[in-house]
Amino acid sequence: MDLEKKIISTLVYYNLLDRPLTELEIYKYLLGPSREVFFFDFRQVLANLVMGKNILAENGLYFLSGRSDLIKIREKRLKLAQLKWKKLGKIGRWLALVPFIRLVAVTGSLTAYNTRPGSDFDLLIVAKSGRLWLTRIFTTALLAMLGKRRHGQLTQDRICLNCYLSDESLEIKAEAKPRDFHSAQEYGRLTPILEIEPGLYQKFIRANNWLGDFLEFYPWSNEQTAKKIKPAKFLSISRRLAEWLLKGKIGDWLENWFGRWQTRRIRQKNETQPSDQVYVSNQCLMFHPQSKSYELMKRFNFKNKQLVDH
């Protein structure tokens, strides 16, 4: 695929998310696979596209023809996202209390600064190997006590725990999540906020080099120090104490018992809601109830074919 088509495809995807992009954002999010694209060449091709009929530019933002409404939408959502990042920081610091948690990272619309008022906070959790199920139980219980767990129709500014990984199995496998441009954008923008085990975010990046099959530039640099949470000492001490108490046979027994119990409940629920994207193993848990990703990619492919193939 030539550079012109890659630029159009990238804009098609983000226009479906109601987000116009700056020049640098288009370059960063560019459709792959990874090849050497120089910024000067990119700017020239983008400028030529704007002179055509399909791509427009206004106030430094680029969007598809007929979508000038996205400029005001972006402004509103950008301000809202900045407020939501602050709210998440206040909630997220308590996750340092959870035994066996090793990394907490944000995915979803917040990482694109494209949130709506009712948006929740999508988190990816990395747990110590052999303690995935206990980590999930403790995380869910803590957020429930804080009144911040997403539940039913209660979504606004609540935590959606849609992915758990083991620290020894960080690759998001194809059977757990479709490998496509949407997934690559989601996990490419992944932003760590709590890193108990130093270097784990970089290990995640290396384990998921398949994202480079869909992204021109991977990995992106998302380790924003402003987003990192420094845990309070008493939370860290409490977590380490709980880990010490649960590191032996008692912890093994509880892990196995909770694993069987949760697996049974998840599979029973999935039988009544087969359209949900759910994957369960002792190394990876993936929950995307009523996922819109299939429909999004269907619309992306249709619109892309209209613009790119003509």
N, C-alpha and C positions, 0 to 999 in steps of 0.2 A: 504494500500500500504506500502511495507516495505521500509527501508531506502535506499537500493540500487536503487530501482525503482524511488524513489523521486529525488535522485541525478541525475540519467540519464535524467529524465523528465525536470529538471531545466536546465541542460546543452543543451538539445534539443531546448528548448525555446530560450535561449540566442544565440545559434548557428544560429538559424533562423534570429536573429537580427544582425548577424555577429559580435558577441562580445564574446570572450573567457573570462572566469572568474577566479579570484583568489580563493584560498581555502576558505577564509573568505566570499567572495561574494557568493559562492555557498551555504554556510551555512546560510547566511542572507536571500537569495532569495528563499530558499528551498520550494518546493511544499508542501502544507499542506494537510488536515487541521491540526490545531495546536495540537501538541503532544509534549511530553518532549523528546527531542533528545539531548544527551550530546555530546559536541564537541569532546571528546576523541573517542567515538564510531563512530562519523561521519568521523573523520580522518582515522580511521582504514578501514572503508568500502570504502572510496574514494581511499585509497592506493591499496586496493584489486582490485578495478575497473580498475585502471590504468595498472595493470598487465595483464588485459584482452585485448580484441581486439578493443572495441568500444570507450574507453576513452583514450586520450593521454594527457601528461603534458610536458610543455617546458617553461623554464624561469619563473616558478611559475604560469603559466596559464594553465587552463584545457579546453579541447575542444573535439569535436567528431573526430573520425578517418577520415583523409582526409582533415581536415580543418586547417592545420598548417599556412595557409595564414592569418588567423585571428590575429596572433601575430603582424604583421606589421600594419594591419588595426586598431587594438586597439591603437597602439602607435600614429598613425596619428590622430585618432579621439579624443583621450584624450587631445592632445595638442590643437586641434581645439576647443574642448568644453571649455577649460579653457579661451580661447580668447572670446568665445561667452558669457560666464558668465559675463565677464567684460562689453561687449556691452549691454547685457540685463540690467545690473545694472544702466547704464547711461540712458537707456530708462525708466526703471521701476520707477525711482525716481519721474518722472513726474506724475505717476498715483496717487500719494498722493494728487493731485489737484482735482481728480474726486469726486464730491459730492456723499455721501452715500456709497462709497466703504469702505469695512471693512477688507478684506483680499485679497491678491494677492499671488498665489502660482504657481509654475512651474510644469508641467507634461511633458511627452514625452521623446524623446531621450536625451535631455540635462541633465535630472536628472540621466541618466545612463552613462553620459560622452561618448555618442556614436553618436555624431552628424556628419553629412556630411556638405560639404561647403554650399550647398543650403538649409540647414535646417532652419526652422522658430523657433519661440519661442511659445510653447503652454502654455497658461495661464488659470488657474481656478480663477474666480472672485467671491467673496462672497460680497453680497450687503445687505444693511439694508432692513429688511422686509417691504414690501409696496412701495419700491422704486427700484425694480429690473429693470424695463424697463427704467427708467430715468438713472440709472447707466450705462446701456448698451449704451444708446444714447450718454451720455457724454464721456464714455470711447472710443467709436468708433470715435467720433468727434475729441477728443484730439489726438489719434494716427494718424488719417488722416492728421491733421494739422502738426504733426511732421514728416509725410511721412514714418511712421513705421507700418501702418496697412497692414496686408496680404490682397492682392487683386489679383484675377486672377492668373497669372503666376508669380507675384511678391511675392516671398516667402523668399528669403535669408535674414536672420537677421531681419525679420519683425514679428510682433506680431499676433498670431492666437488666437482669443478669442473664444475658443470652449466650454467653460462651465461657466455658471453663476448659483449661488445658493443663496437662501435667508439665512440670518443669523439665522432664526428660523426654517429652514428646510434643514439641512446640509447633510442628508442622500442621497446618489446617488441611486435612486430606480432602480429596475430591468427593469422597463418599459423605463427608460431613457438611460440605458447602460447595455449591457449583463453582467451578473455576471459569470465570468470565470477567468481562471488563468491570461489571458492577462490584463483584467481590474484590477485585484488585484495587479499585478505588477505595472501597470501604477499609480494607486492611492496610492499604498504602498510607492512608491518612491517620491510622491508629496512633494515638498520643498517650504515652505513659504519664500517669499522675502519681503513682506510688510504687516505688521499686525497692522492695525489701532486700532482694538479692541483686547486688550490683552487676550490671552487664547482661541481665536477663533480656532486656529489650533488644539489645544487639543480637543476642542468640535467636530471638524470635525472627528478626529480619533475615538472618542467614538461613534459618530453617524454612523460610517461606520465599525462597528465591524464585518460585514459580510465578510470583506477581510480575516479574520482569517479562514474562511472555505476553503481558497485556499492557504494560506501561513502558513508555519510551525511556523514562528515567526512574530507575529503582536501584537502591532505596531512596526515599525522601528523608529529609532530616526533620523529625518531629519531636525531638527531645527539647521541648521548650522549658527552660528553667522556671519561668513564671508559672507554669502549670504544675510543676512538681510539688508534692506535699511533703513537708518534713514532719514525721510523726512525733508526737509528744512522748517523752521518755516513759511516762507511766503506762502508756498504751503498749509500747514496745516491750517493756518488762513483763506486763501481764500476758502478752502474746507468747513470749518465750517460756514463761512459767507453764502455761497451758500446754505448749508443745512438749515440754519436758515430761509432764504428767501423762501425756498421751502418745509418747514415742514408742512404747513397748507393746506387750501382748494385749493390754487393755485397749490401746489405740487400734491395733490390728483387728481385734474382735469387733469394735464399734464401726470401723471402716467397712468391714465385710457386711455387717448387719445392716447398716444404713445404706450401703450400696445395693444390696438385694431389695430392700424395702423401697428405695427411691426408684430403682429400675422398674420394679413391678408397677408402681403408681404412674410413672411416665408412660409406659407402654399401654396401660389400660386407658389413659386419657387420650393417647394418640390414636387408639382404635376408633374413638368417637369423633376425632378431628384429624382425619387423614391428610388434609390439605396443608397442615402445619409442617414446617421444616424442622424435623427433630432428629438428632443423632445422639446415641448413647453408647459410651464405652467407659472403661476404667481410666482411659487416658484423655478423653475428650467428650464434653457435653455441649451440644449446640441446640439452642432453642430459638426458633423464629416463628412464633404463632401468627397465623394469618399473614404469612410473608408476602410482600408485594414485589419481591425481586423478579419472579418469573414474568409478571405482567410488565414490569419496568423494562426488562430486557426485550420483551416482545415488541413494545412500543419503540424502543431504541433501534432495534433491527429494522423495523418497518420504516421509520423516519430516515434512518441512515441510508437505506436502499433508495429512497426517494431522492435524497440530496447528493449522495456520493456517486451513485451509479448513473447519474444523468449529467 
